[in-house]
């Protein structure tokens, strides 16, 4: 009798296993969703980093052109270029955070620096128009 | 004469601003080419970073070479 009492919970435990396995399909889509969300965040952050680099390249080319054609003084060109160099280092930091897997950190950094880089491009374009 | 020079400078500035807008499009087109050539996203970011550093160096040289 005692033996049967001891075996019963053991059998219950074994039967519990398939029940436990049944839980998995409920959790599985959540894991996939999280992975999909992480992959999306990773992709969007990389896009923001790439766009920031592209804007900085365009800005630097305008600085080079405006200084070499005499539209800007050395001081004007250097002031804009210093900003551009500072921002590029921030984009590098966002990229490093992404490569280290700190997606949230990289996402925040990339969004912030992209806004600054866009503002710099507008400033440089306005200065080129003499505004 | 001085006025003509001022107008010419403004025209140059207008062209420079116009070029600034299309410059970005040129870079985006270049990135698309890399994509078609089978570059990975990591390689493309790395190429863009290198181009950003190179454009900084060229702009710095233009500033250094410009008359005071």
N, CA and C atoms of all chains as a GROMACS GRO file, in nm:
protein
  597
    1UNK      N    1   0.084  -0.122   0.000
    1UNK     CA    2   0.000   0.000   0.000
    1UNK      C    3   0.087   0.126   0.000
    2UNK      N    4   0.185   0.122   0.088
    2UNK     CA    5   0.277   0.236   0.097
    2UNK      C    6   0.355   0.253  -0.035
    3UNK      N    7   0.388   0.136  -0.089
    3UNK     CA    8   0.461   0.138  -0.216
    3UNK      C    9   0.376   0.203  -0.326
    4UNK      N   10   0.244   0.166  -0.327
    4UNK     CA   11   0.154   0.223  -0.428
    4UNK      C   12   0.140   0.374  -0.410
    5UNK      N   13   0.138   0.415  -0.285
    5UNK     CA   14   0.126   0.559  -0.257
    5UNK      C   15   0.248   0.636  -0.307
    6UNK      N   16   0.363   0.572  -0.297
    6UNK     CA   17   0.486   0.638  -0.342
    6UNK      C   18   0.494   0.642  -0.495
    7UNK      N   19   0.444   0.536  -0.558
    7UNK     CA   20   0.451   0.528  -0.705
    7UNK      C   21   0.352   0.625  -0.770
    8UNK      N   22   0.238   0.647  -0.708
    8UNK     CA   23   0.133   0.732  -0.766
    8UNK      C   24   0.181   0.874  -0.798
    9UNK      N   25   0.246   0.942  -0.699
    9UNK     CA   26   0.293   1.076  -0.736
    9UNK      C   27   0.400   1.072  -0.844
   10UNK      N   28   0.480   0.962  -0.842
   10UNK     CA   29   0.583   0.948  -0.944
   10UNK      C   30   0.521   0.938  -1.084
   11UNK      N   31   0.412   0.858  -1.093
   11UNK     CA   32   0.342   0.845  -1.221
   11UNK      C   33   0.278   0.978  -1.260
   12UNK      N   34   0.227   1.046  -1.160
   12UNK     CA   35   0.165   1.178  -1.187
   12UNK      C   36   0.270   1.273  -1.246
   13UNK      N   37   0.388   1.262  -1.186
   13UNK     CA   38   0.500   1.347  -1.233
   13UNK      C   39   0.534   1.316  -1.378
   14UNK      N   40   0.535   1.187  -1.409
   14UNK     CA   41   0.567   1.147  -1.547
   14UNK      C   42   0.459   1.193  -1.643
   15UNK      N   43   0.332   1.183  -1.595
   15UNK     CA   44   0.223   1.228  -1.682
   15UNK      C   45   0.225   1.381  -1.699
   16UNK      N   46   0.285   1.439  -1.597
   16UNK     CA   47   0.293   1.586  -1.602
   16UNK      C   48   0.383   1.633  -1.714
   17UNK      N   49   0.478   1.546  -1.752
   17UNK     CA   50   0.574   1.586  -1.856
   17UNK      C   51   0.507   1.622  -1.989
   18UNK      N   52   0.418   1.532  -2.038
   18UNK     CA   53   0.353   1.573  -2.164
   18UNK      C   54   0.275   1.703  -2.147
   19UNK      N   55   0.218   1.719  -2.026
   19UNK     CA   56   0.146   1.844  -2.001
   19UNK      C   57   0.241   1.962  -2.011
   20UNK      N   58   0.362   1.943  -1.956
   20UNK     CA   59   0.464   2.049  -1.962
   20UNK      C   60   0.503   2.078  -2.105
   21UNK      N   61   0.513   1.974  -2.181
   21UNK     CA   62   0.552   1.993  -2.322
   21UNK      C   63   0.443   2.069  -2.397
   22UNK      N   64   0.316   2.045  -2.352
   22UNK     CA   65   0.207   2.116  -2.419
   22UNK      C   66   0.215   2.266  -2.399
   23UNK      N   67   0.287   2.306  -2.294
   23UNK     CA   68   0.296   2.450  -2.265
   23UNK      C   69   0.385   2.519  -2.369
   24UNK      N   70   0.482   2.443  -2.416
   24UNK     CA   71   0.582   2.501  -2.507
   24UNK      C   72   0.526   2.574  -2.630
   25UNK      N   73   0.428   2.510  -2.702
   25UNK     CA   74   0.379   2.583  -2.819
   25UNK      C   75   0.318   2.719  -2.783
   26UNK      N   76   0.270   2.730  -2.659
   26UNK     CA   77   0.212   2.859  -2.618
   26UNK      C   78   0.324   2.962  -2.605
   27UNK      N   79   0.440   2.916  -2.551
   27UNK     CA   80   0.551   3.010  -2.530
   27UNK      C   81   0.631   3.036  -2.658
   28UNK      N   82   0.635   2.935  -2.746
   28UNK     CA   83   0.721   2.944  -2.864
   28UNK      C   84   0.696   3.069  -2.950
   29UNK      N   85   0.567   3.102  -2.981
   29UNK     CA   86   0.548   3.222  -3.064
   29UNK      C   87   0.598   3.349  -2.997
   30UNK      N   88   0.592   3.353  -2.862
   30UNK     CA   89   0.639   3.472  -2.791
   30UNK      C   90   0.789   3.487  -2.812
   31UNK      N   91   0.862   3.375  -2.803
   31UNK     CA   92   1.006   3.378  -2.823
   31UNK      C   93   1.037   3.425  -2.965
   32UNK      N   94   0.961   3.372  -3.063
   32UNK     CA   95   0.983   3.411  -3.203
   32UNK      C   96   0.953   3.560  -3.220
   33UNK      N   97   0.845   3.606  -3.156
   33UNK     CA   98   0.810   3.749  -3.165
   33UNK      C   99   0.924   3.835  -3.111
   34UNK      N  100   0.980   3.792  -2.996
   34UNK     CA  101   1.089   3.870  -2.937
   34UNK      C  102   1.211   3.872  -3.028
   35UNK      N  103   1.237   3.755  -3.088
   35UNK     CA  104   1.350   3.747  -3.182
   35UNK      C  105   1.325   3.836  -3.302
   36UNK      N  106   1.201   3.833  -3.351
   36UNK     CA  107   1.166   3.915  -3.467
   36UNK      C  108   1.178   4.063  -3.432
   37UNK      N  109   1.133   4.098  -3.311
   37UNK     CA  110   1.141   4.238  -3.268
   37UNK      C  111   1.286   4.281  -3.254
   38UNK      N  112   1.369   4.191  -3.199
   38UNK     CA  113   1.511   4.223  -3.182
   38UNK      C  114   1.578   4.238  -3.318
   39UNK      N  115   1.542   4.149  -3.412
   39UNK     CA  116   1.601   4.156  -3.547
   39UNK      C  117   1.560   4.285  -3.616
   40UNK      N  118   1.433   4.324  -3.594
   40UNK     CA  119   1.383   4.449  -3.655
   40UNK      C  120   1.457   4.570  -3.596
   41UNK      N  121   1.471   4.570  -3.464
   41UNK     CA  122   1.541   4.680  -3.396
   41UNK      C  123   1.686   4.688  -3.445
   42UNK      N  124   1.748   4.571  -3.461
   42UNK     CA  125   1.887   4.564  -3.509
   42UNK      C  126   1.897   4.625  -3.649
   43UNK      N  127   1.802   4.583  -3.736
   43UNK     CA  128   1.803   4.631  -3.876
   43UNK      C  129   1.779   4.782  -3.883
   44UNK      N  130   1.681   4.830  -3.804
   44UNK     CA  131   1.650   4.973  -3.807
   44UNK      C  132   1.766   5.056  -3.752
   45UNK      N  133   1.832   5.001  -3.648
   45UNK     CA  134   1.946   5.073  -3.590
   45UNK      C  135   2.060   5.079  -3.690
   46UNK      N  136   2.085   4.966  -3.759
   46UNK     CA  137   2.192   4.966  -3.861
   46UNK      C  138   2.159   5.067  -3.972
   47UNK      N  139   2.031   5.073  -4.012
   47UNK     CA  140   1.991   5.170  -4.116
   47UNK      C  141   2.018   5.313  -4.069
   48UNK      N  142   1.984   5.341  -3.943
   48UNK     CA  143   2.006   5.476  -3.889
   48UNK      C  144   2.155   5.510  -3.889
   49UNK      N  145   2.237   5.411  -3.855
   49UNK     CA  146   2.383   5.431  -3.854
   49UNK      C  147   2.434   5.457  -3.996
   50UNK      N  148   2.388   5.373  -4.091
   50UNK     CA  149   2.430   5.389  -4.231
   50UNK      C  150   2.387   5.526  -4.286
   51UNK      N  151   2.263   5.565  -4.255
   51UNK     CA  152   2.214   5.695  -4.304
   51UNK      C  153   2.294   5.809  -4.244
   52UNK      N  154   2.330   5.796  -4.116
   52UNK     CA  155   2.410   5.900  -4.050
   52UNK      C  156   2.545   5.914  -4.118
   53UNK      N  157   2.609   5.799  -4.148
   53UNK     CA  158   2.738   5.805  -4.218
   53UNK      C  159   2.721   5.871  -4.355
   54UNK      N  160   2.614   5.834  -4.428
   54UNK     CA  161   2.590   5.889  -4.562
   54UNK      C  162   2.572   6.041  -4.555
   55UNK      N  163   2.497   6.088  -4.456
   55UNK     CA  164   2.473   6.233  -4.442
   55UNK      C  165   2.605   6.303  -4.408
   56UNK      N  166   2.686   6.241  -4.322
   56UNK     CA  167   2.814   6.302  -4.286
   56UNK      C  168   2.908   6.311  -4.406
   57UNK      N  169   2.907   6.207  -4.491
   57UNK     CA  170   2.991   6.209  -4.612
   57UNK      C  171   2.947   6.326  -4.702
   58UNK      N  172   2.815   6.338  -4.724
   58UNK     CA  173   2.762   6.446  -4.808
   58UNK      C  174   2.799   6.582  -4.748
   59UNK      N  175   2.787   6.595  -4.618
   59UNK     CA  176   2.818   6.721  -4.549
   59UNK      C  177   2.966   6.755  -4.565
   60UNK      N  178   3.052   6.655  -4.545
   60UNK     CA  179   3.196   6.679  -4.557
   60UNK      C  180   3.235   6.722  -4.698
   61UNK      N  181   3.168   6.663  -4.798
   61UNK     CA  182   3.198   6.698  -4.938
   61UNK      C  183   3.159   6.844  -4.966
   62UNK      N  184   3.047   6.887  -4.906
   62UNK     CA  185   3.003   7.027  -4.923
   62UNK      C  186   3.103   7.120  -4.853
   63UNK      N  187   3.147   7.081  -4.734
   63UNK     CA  188   3.245   7.163  -4.661
   63UNK      C  189   3.372   7.178  -4.748
   64UNK      N  190   3.420   7.065  -4.800
   64UNK     CA  191   3.541   7.066  -4.884
   64UNK      C  192   3.522   7.159  -5.004
   65UNK      N  193   3.405   7.143  -5.072
   65UNK     CA  194   3.378   7.222  -5.191
   65UNK      C  195   3.366   7.372  -5.158
   66UNK      N  196   3.296   7.405  -5.049
   66UNK     CA  197   3.276   7.546  -5.014
   66UNK      C  198   3.404   7.615  -4.972
   67UNK      N  199   3.493   7.539  -4.909
   67UNK     CA  200   3.621   7.600  -4.869
   67UNK      C  201   3.712   7.613  -4.990
   68UNK      N  202   3.720   7.509  -5.072
   68UNK     CA  203   3.815   7.516  -5.184
   68UNK      C  204   3.771   7.615  -5.292
   69UNK      N  205   3.639   7.647  -5.299
   69UNK     CA  206   3.595   7.747  -5.397
   69UNK      C  207   3.592   7.888  -5.336
   70UNK      N  208   3.629   7.899  -5.210
   70UNK     CA  209   3.638   8.031  -5.148
   70UNK      C  210   3.504   8.085  -5.099
   71UNK      N  211   3.399   8.003  -5.102
   71UNK     CA  212   3.267   8.048  -5.054
   71UNK      C  213   3.274   8.067  -4.902
   72UNK      N  214   3.344   7.979  -4.838
   72UNK     CA  215   3.362   7.989  -4.692
   72UNK      C  216   3.506   8.022  -4.658
   73UNK      N  217   3.522   8.083  -4.541
   73UNK     CA  218   3.657   8.106  -4.490
   73UNK      C  219   3.704   7.975  -4.425
   74UNK      N  220   3.833   7.971  -4.394
   74UNK     CA  221   3.888   7.853  -4.326
   74UNK      C  222   3.814   7.830  -4.194
   75UNK      N  223   3.790   7.940  -4.121
   75UNK     CA  224   3.726   7.930  -3.988
   75UNK      C  225   3.586   7.871  -3.999
   76UNK      N  226   3.510   7.917  -4.101
   76UNK     CA  227   3.374   7.865  -4.120
   76UNK      C  228   3.379   7.714  -4.150
   77UNK      N  229   3.468   7.677  -4.242
   77UNK     CA  230   3.482   7.537  -4.279
   77UNK      C  231   3.524   7.452  -4.161
   78UNK      N  232   3.623   7.503  -4.085
   78UNK     CA  233   3.675   7.425  -3.972
   78UNK      C  234   3.568   7.405  -3.863
   79UNK      N  235   3.488   7.509  -3.842
   79UNK     CA  236   3.383   7.500  -3.741
   79UNK      C  237   3.282   7.389  -3.776
   80UNK      N  238   3.239   7.385  -3.903
   80UNK     CA  239   3.145   7.281  -3.946
   80UNK      C  240   3.211   7.142  -3.945
   81UNK      N  241   3.340   7.139  -3.987
   81UNK     CA  242   3.408   7.009  -3.992
   81UNK      C  243   3.430   6.952  -3.852
   82UNK      N  244   3.459   7.040  -3.756
   82UNK     CA  245   3.477   6.993  -3.618
   82UNK      C  246   3.349   6.925  -3.566
   83UNK      N  247   3.236   6.988  -3.599
   83UNK     CA  248   3.106   6.929  -3.560
   83UNK      C  249   3.088   6.793  -3.626
   84UNK      N  250   3.120   6.788  -3.756
   84UNK     CA  251   3.104   6.664  -3.832
   84UNK      C  252   3.190   6.552  -3.773
   85UNK      N  253   3.316   6.586  -3.737
   85UNK     CA  254   3.408   6.485  -3.681
   85UNK      C  255   3.354   6.433  -3.547
   86UNK      N  256   3.303   6.527  -3.467
   86UNK     CA  257   3.249   6.490  -3.335
   86UNK      C  258   3.130   6.394  -3.352
   87UNK      N  259   3.043   6.427  -3.447
   87UNK     CA  260   2.924   6.344  -3.470
   87UNK      C  261   2.962   6.206  -3.525
   88UNK      N  262   3.066   6.203  -3.612
   88UNK     CA  263   3.107   6.074  -3.669
   88UNK      C  264   3.155   5.981  -3.556
   89UNK      N  265   3.225   6.037  -3.458
   89UNK     CA  266   3.270   5.954  -3.346
   89UNK      C  267   3.150   5.899  -3.268
   90UNK      N  268   3.045   5.978  -3.257
   90UNK     CA  269   2.924   5.930  -3.189
   90UNK      C  270   2.856   5.819  -3.269
   91UNK      N  271   2.860   5.831  -3.404
   91UNK     CA  272   2.802   5.725  -3.487
   91UNK      C  273   2.886   5.597  -3.469
   92UNK      N  274   3.019   5.614  -3.463
   92UNK     CA  275   3.108   5.498  -3.439
   92UNK      C  276   3.070   5.428  -3.308
   93UNK      N  277   3.043   5.509  -3.205
   93UNK     CA  278   3.007   5.452  -3.074
   93UNK      C  279   2.877   5.373  -3.082
   94UNK      N  280   2.780   5.428  -3.157
   94UNK     CA  281   2.652   5.357  -3.175
   94UNK      C  282   2.675   5.225  -3.248
   95UNK      N  283   2.764   5.228  -3.347
   95UNK     CA  284   2.794   5.106  -3.423
   95UNK      C  285   2.862   5.003  -3.333
   96UNK      N  286   2.956   5.049  -3.250
   96UNK     CA  287   3.024   4.957  -3.158
   96UNK      C  288   2.926   4.893  -3.061
   97UNK      N  289   2.831   4.973  -3.011
   97UNK     CA  290   2.729   4.920  -2.918
   97UNK      C  291   2.646   4.813  -2.989
   98UNK      N  292   2.616   4.837  -3.117
   98UNK     CA  293   2.537   4.739  -3.194
   98UNK      C  294   2.616   4.610  -3.214
   99UNK      N  295   2.745   4.623  -3.245
   99UNK     CA  296   2.829   4.505  -3.267
   99UNK      C  297   2.846   4.424  -3.138
  100UNK      N  298   2.843   4.495  -3.024
  100UNK     CA  299   2.855   4.425  -2.895
  100UNK      C  300   2.722   4.363  -2.851
  101UNK      N  301   2.617   4.388  -2.929
  101UNK     CA  302   2.486   4.328  -2.899
  101UNK      C  303   2.400   4.412  -2.806
  102UNK      N  304   2.446   4.535  -2.775
  102UNK     CA  305   2.365   4.624  -2.691
  102UNK      C  306   2.266   4.700  -2.781
  103UNK      N  307   2.166   4.627  -2.827
  103UNK     CA  308   2.076   4.682  -2.929
  103UNK      C  309   2.002   4.806  -2.879
  104UNK      N  310   1.951   4.800  -2.756
  104UNK     CA  311   1.876   4.916  -2.705
  104UNK      C  312   1.963   5.039  -2.693
  105UNK      N  313   2.084   5.020  -2.641
  105UNK     CA  314   2.178   5.131  -2.627
  105UNK      C  315   2.211   5.188  -2.765
  106UNK      N  316   2.240   5.098  -2.859
  106UNK     CA  317   2.275   5.140  -2.996
  106UNK      C  318   2.159   5.214  -3.061
  107UNK      N  319   2.036   5.163  -3.037
  107UNK     CA  320   1.915   5.222  -3.096
  107UNK      C  321   1.898   5.367  -3.049
  108UNK      N  322   1.913   5.388  -2.919
  108UNK     CA  323   1.896   5.522  -2.861
  108UNK      C  324   2.005   5.615  -2.915
  109UNK      N  325   2.131   5.565  -2.913
  109UNK     CA  326   2.243   5.647  -2.962
  109UNK      C  327   2.225   5.682  -3.110
  110UNK      N  328   2.187   5.582  -3.191
  110UNK     CA  329   2.175   5.603  -3.335
  110UNK      C  330   2.064   5.704  -3.367
  111UNK      N  331   1.952   5.693  -3.295
  111UNK     CA  332   1.840   5.786  -3.321
  111UNK      C  333   1.881   5.929  -3.284
  112UNK      N  334   1.950   5.943  -3.171
  112UNK     CA  335   1.991   6.078  -3.125
  112UNK      C  336   2.092   6.139  -3.221
  113UNK      N  337   2.190   6.059  -3.261
  113UNK     CA  338   2.295   6.115  -3.347
  113UNK      C  339   2.244   6.142  -3.488
  114UNK      N  340   2.148   6.060  -3.534
  114UNK     CA  341   2.093   6.084  -3.668
  114UNK      C  342   2.022   6.220  -3.673
  115UNK      N  343   1.951   6.253  -3.565
  115UNK     CA  344   1.881   6.383  -3.558
  115UNK      C  345   1.984   6.498  -3.562
  116UNK      N  346   2.095   6.481  -3.489
  116UNK     CA  347   2.198   6.585  -3.486
  116UNK      C  348   2.266   6.600  -3.622
  117UNK      N  349   2.293   6.487  -3.685
  117UNK     CA  350   2.360   6.488  -3.815
  117UNK      C  351   2.271   6.555  -3.920
  118UNK      N  352   2.141   6.526  -3.914
  118UNK     CA  353   2.048   6.589  -4.007
  118UNK      C  354   2.045   6.740  -3.988
  119UNK      N  355   2.049   6.781  -3.860
  119UNK     CA  356   2.049   6.925  -3.829
  119UNK      C  357   2.176   6.992  -3.883
  120UNK      N  358   2.288   6.920  -3.868
  120UNK     CA  359   2.415   6.974  -3.919
  120UNK      C  360   2.407   6.991  -4.071
  121UNK      N  361   2.349   6.890  -4.139
  121UNK     CA  362   2.339   6.899  -4.286
  121UNK      C  363   2.254   7.021  -4.326
  122UNK      N  364   2.145   7.044  -4.254
  122UNK     CA  365   2.059   7.160  -4.283
  122UNK      C  366   2.136   7.290  -4.259
  123UNK      N  367   2.209   7.294  -4.148
  123UNK     CA  368   2.289   7.413  -4.116
  123UNK      C  369   2.391   7.443  -4.225
  124UNK      N  370   2.459   7.337  -4.269
  124UNK     CA  371   2.561   7.353  -4.372
  124UNK      C  372   2.498   7.398  -4.503
  125UNK      N  373   2.383   7.340  -4.539
  125UNK     CA  374   2.314   7.381  -4.663
  125UNK      C  375   2.269   7.527  -4.654
  126UNK      N  376   2.217   7.566  -4.536
  126UNK     CA  377   2.173   7.705  -4.518
  126UNK      C  378   2.292   7.801  -4.526
  127UNK      N  379   2.402   7.760  -4.463
  127UNK     CA  380   2.522   7.845  -4.467
  127UNK      C  381   2.574   7.857  -4.610
  128UNK      N  382   2.562   7.747  -4.686
  128UNK     CA  383   2.606   7.750  -4.826
  128UNK      C  384   2.520   7.845  -4.909
  129UNK      N  385   2.392   7.858  -4.870
  129UNK     CA  386   2.304   7.952  -4.942
  129UNK      C  387   2.324   8.093  -4.894
  130UNK      N  388   2.405   8.111  -4.789
  130UNK     CA  389   2.432   8.244  -4.735
  130UNK      C  390   2.323   8.295  -4.645
  131UNK      N  391   2.243   8.200  -4.586
  131UNK     CA  392   2.133   8.240  -4.496
  131UNK      C  393   2.184   8.268  -4.356
  132UNK      N  394   3.161   9.579  -6.053
  132UNK     CA  395   3.248   9.460  -6.057
  132UNK      C  396   3.238   9.382  -5.927
  133UNK      N  397   3.248   9.459  -5.814
  133UNK     CA  398   3.238   9.394  -5.682
  133UNK      C  399   3.100   9.330  -5.666
  134UNK      N  400   2.997   9.401  -5.722
  134UNK     CA  401   2.861   9.349  -5.712
  134UNK      C  402   2.849   9.218  -5.791
  135UNK      N  403   2.910   9.218  -5.913
  135UNK     CA  404   2.907   9.098  -5.997
  135UNK      C  405   2.971   8.980  -5.924
  136UNK      N  406   3.080   9.012  -5.854
  136UNK     CA  407   3.153   8.907  -5.781
  136UNK      C  408   3.063   8.850  -5.671
  137UNK      N  409   2.987   8.941  -5.606
  137UNK     CA  410   2.894   8.898  -5.500
  137UNK      C  411   2.786   8.808  -5.554
  138UNK      N  412   2.732   8.843  -5.671
  138UNK     CA  413   2.627   8.762  -5.734
  138UNK      C  414   2.684   8.625  -5.771
  139UNK      N  415   2.805   8.628  -5.827
  139UNK     CA  416   2.870   8.501  -5.866
  139UNK      C  417   2.888   8.412  -5.744
  140UNK      N  418   2.925   8.474  -5.632
  140UNK     CA  419   2.948   8.397  -5.510
  140UNK      C  420   2.816   8.336  -5.460
  141UNK      N  421   2.710   8.416  -5.471
  141UNK     CA  422   2.577   8.365  -5.429
  141UNK      C  423   2.532   8.250  -5.519
  142UNK      N  424   2.559   8.265  -5.650
  142UNK     CA  425   2.524   8.158  -5.744
  142UNK      C  426   2.601   8.032  -5.710
  143UNK      N  427   2.732   8.050  -5.680
  143UNK     CA  428   2.816   7.936  -5.642
  143UNK      C  429   2.758   7.867  -5.519
  144UNK      N  430   2.715   7.950  -5.423
  144UNK     CA  431   2.661   7.896  -5.298
  144UNK      C  432   2.532   7.819  -5.326
  145UNK      N  433   2.449   7.874  -5.417
  145UNK     CA  434   2.325   7.806  -5.453
  145UNK      C  435   2.352   7.671  -5.517
  146UNK      N  436   2.453   7.670  -5.605
  146UNK     CA  437   2.490   7.543  -5.670
  146UNK      C  438   2.543   7.444  -5.565
  147UNK      N  439   2.623   7.496  -5.471
  147UNK     CA  440   2.679   7.409  -5.366
  147UNK      C  441   2.568   7.347  -5.282
  148UNK      N  442   2.464   7.429  -5.250
  148UNK     CA  443   2.353   7.377  -5.171
  148UNK      C  444   2.275   7.271  -5.249
  149UNK      N  445   2.260   7.298  -5.379
  149UNK     CA  446   2.190   7.201  -5.466
  149UNK      C  447   2.268   7.070  -5.471
  150UNK      N  448   2.401   7.085  -5.484
  150UNK     CA  449   2.486   6.966  -5.489
  150UNK      C  450   2.479   6.888  -5.358
  151UNK      N  451   2.463   6.960  -5.247
  151UNK     CA  452   2.454   6.894  -5.115
  151UNK      C  453   2.334   6.800  -5.112
  152UNK      N  454   2.225   6.847  -5.174
  152UNK     CA  455   2.104   6.764  -5.175
  152UNK      C  456   2.120   6.640  -5.262
  153UNK      N  457   2.184   6.658  -5.378
  153UNK     CA  458   2.198   6.541  -5.465
  153UNK      C  459   2.312   6.450  -5.419
  154UNK      N  460   2.407   6.505  -5.344
  154UNK     CA  461   2.521   6.426  -5.294
  154UNK      C  462   2.473   6.305  -5.214
  155UNK      N  463   2.374   6.329  -5.131
  155UNK     CA  464   2.319   6.222  -5.047
  155UNK      C  465   2.259   6.110  -5.135
  156UNK      N  466   2.190   6.155  -5.240
  156UNK     CA  467   2.131   6.059  -5.333
  156UNK      C  468   2.237   5.975  -5.402
  157UNK      N  469   2.350   6.040  -5.433
  157UNK     CA  470   2.461   5.969  -5.498
  157UNK      C  471   2.515   5.860  -5.406
  158UNK      N  472   2.529   5.893  -5.278
  158UNK     CA  473   2.581   5.796  -5.180
  158UNK      C  474   2.483   5.679  -5.164
  159UNK      N  475   2.355   5.712  -5.157
  159UNK     CA  476   2.252   5.607  -5.143
  159UNK      C  477   2.259   5.513  -5.264
  160UNK      N  478   2.276   5.570  -5.384
  160UNK     CA  479   2.287   5.489  -5.506
  160UNK      C  480   2.410   5.398  -5.499
  161UNK      N  481   2.518   5.452  -5.445
  161UNK     CA  482   2.642   5.374  -5.431
  161UNK      C  483   2.621   5.254  -5.336
  162UNK      N  484   2.548   5.282  -5.227
  162UNK     CA  485   2.519   5.175  -5.130
  162UNK      C  486   2.434   5.066  -5.194
  163UNK      N  487   2.338   5.107  -5.279
  163UNK     CA  488   2.253   5.011  -5.351
  163UNK      C  489   2.339   4.920  -5.440
  164UNK      N  490   2.440   4.981  -5.502
  164UNK     CA  491   2.531   4.904  -5.587
  164UNK      C  492   2.605   4.798  -5.505
  165UNK      N  493   2.649   4.835  -5.385
  165UNK     CA  494   2.720   4.740  -5.298
  165UNK      C  495   2.626   4.625  -5.262
  166UNK      N  496   2.500   4.663  -5.236
  166UNK     CA  497   2.398   4.564  -5.200
  166UNK      C  498   2.382   4.462  -5.314
  167UNK      N  499   2.373   4.516  -5.437
  167UNK     CA  500   2.358   4.429  -5.554
  167UNK      C  501   2.482   4.343  -5.576
  168UNK      N  502   2.597   4.396  -5.537
  168UNK     CA  503   2.723   4.322  -5.553
  168UNK      C  504   2.738   4.214  -5.446
  169UNK      N  505   2.642   4.206  -5.356
  169UNK     CA  506   2.641   4.099  -5.257
  169UNK      C  507   2.714   4.130  -5.127
  170UNK      N  508   2.740   4.258  -5.102
  170UNK     CA  509   2.806   4.296  -4.976
  170UNK      C  510   2.708   4.272  -4.860
  171UNK      N  511   2.762   4.230  -4.747
  171UNK     CA  512   2.678   4.209  -4.630
  171UNK      C  513   2.648   4.344  -4.566
  172UNK      N  514   2.543   4.354  -4.484
  172UNK     CA  515   2.515   4.482  -4.417
  172UNK      C  516   2.634   4.531  -4.334
  173UNK      N  517   2.706   4.437  -4.272
  173UNK     CA  518   2.824   4.474  -4.191
  173UNK      C  519   2.932   4.537  -4.278
  174UNK      N  520   2.953   4.475  -4.396
  174UNK     CA  521   3.056   4.528  -4.488
  174UNK      C  522   3.017   4.666  -4.538
  175UNK      N  523   2.886   4.686  -4.564
  175UNK     CA  524   2.840   4.816  -4.615
  175UNK      C  525   2.858   4.925  -4.510
  176UNK      N  526   2.827   4.892  -4.384
  176UNK     CA  527   2.846   4.991  -4.276
  176UNK      C  528   2.994   5.026  -4.263
  177UNK      N  529   3.077   4.923  -4.274
  177UNK     CA  530   3.222   4.942  -4.264
  177UNK      C  531   3.273   5.032  -4.377
  178UNK      N  532   3.222   5.009  -4.500
  178UNK     CA  533   3.261   5.092  -4.615
  178UNK      C  534   3.216   5.237  -4.596
  179UNK      N  535   3.094   5.254  -4.543
  179UNK     CA  536   3.043   5.390  -4.520
  179UNK      C  537   3.127   5.463  -4.416
  180UNK      N  538   3.167   5.388  -4.310
  180UNK     CA  539   3.251   5.450  -4.206
  180UNK      C  540   3.384   5.496  -4.266
  181UNK      N  541   3.443   5.409  -4.351
  181UNK     CA  542   3.571   5.442  -4.415
  181UNK      C  543   3.554   5.565  -4.506
  182UNK      N  544   3.441   5.571  -4.579
  182UNK     CA  545   3.416   5.685  -4.667
  182UNK      C  546   3.398   5.813  -4.586
  183UNK      N  547   3.333   5.802  -4.470
  183UNK     CA  548   3.312   5.920  -4.384
  183UNK      C  549   3.447   5.972  -4.336
  184UNK      N  550   3.537   5.881  -4.296
  184UNK     CA  551   3.669   5.922  -4.250
  184UNK      C  552   3.750   5.985  -4.363
  185UNK      N  553   3.738   5.926  -4.482
  185UNK     CA  554   3.811   5.976  -4.599
  185UNK      C  555   3.762   6.117  -4.636
  186UNK      N  556   3.628   6.136  -4.633
  186UNK     CA  557   3.574   6.268  -4.668
  186UNK      C  558   3.613   6.373  -4.565
  187UNK      N  559   3.626   6.331  -4.438
  187UNK     CA  560   3.675   6.422  -4.333
  187UNK      C  561   3.817   6.467  -4.365
  188UNK      N  562   3.901   6.370  -4.402
  188UNK     CA  563   4.042   6.400  -4.432
  188UNK      C  564   4.053   6.495  -4.551
  189UNK      N  565   3.969   6.473  -4.654
  189UNK     CA  566   3.973   6.560  -4.773
  189UNK      C  567   3.928   6.702  -4.739
  190UNK      N  568   3.821   6.711  -4.657
  190UNK     CA  569   3.771   6.843  -4.617
  190UNK      C  570   3.877   6.915  -4.532
  191UNK      N  571   3.944   6.839  -4.446
  191UNK     CA  572   4.048   6.899  -4.361
  191UNK      C  573   4.163   6.951  -4.447
  192UNK      N  574   4.198   6.874  -4.552
  192UNK     CA  575   4.307   6.916  -4.640
  192UNK      C  576   4.268   7.045  -4.714
  193UNK      N  577   4.142   7.050  -4.761
  193UNK     CA  578   4.095   7.170  -4.831
  193UNK      C  579   4.104   7.292  -4.738
  194UNK      N  580   4.070   7.273  -4.611
  194UNK     CA  581   4.077   7.383  -4.514
  194UNK      C  582   4.222   7.424  -4.491
  195UNK      N  583   4.308   7.324  -4.473
  195UNK     CA  584   4.450   7.353  -4.448
  195UNK      C  585   4.516   7.424  -4.567
  196UNK      N  586   4.475   7.385  -4.688
  196UNK     CA  587   4.535   7.442  -4.810
  196UNK      C  588   4.476   7.580  -4.846
  197UNK      N  589   4.361   7.613  -4.791
  197UNK     CA  590   4.296   7.741  -4.826
  197UNK      C  591   4.376   7.858  -4.771
  198UNK      N  592   4.374   7.970  -4.846
  198UNK     CA  593   4.448   8.087  -4.795
  198UNK      C  594   4.380   8.144  -4.670
  199UNK      N  595   4.461   8.206  -4.584
  199UNK     CA  596   4.407   8.262  -4.458
  199UNK      C  597   4.320   8.385  -4.486
   0.00000   0.00000   0.00000
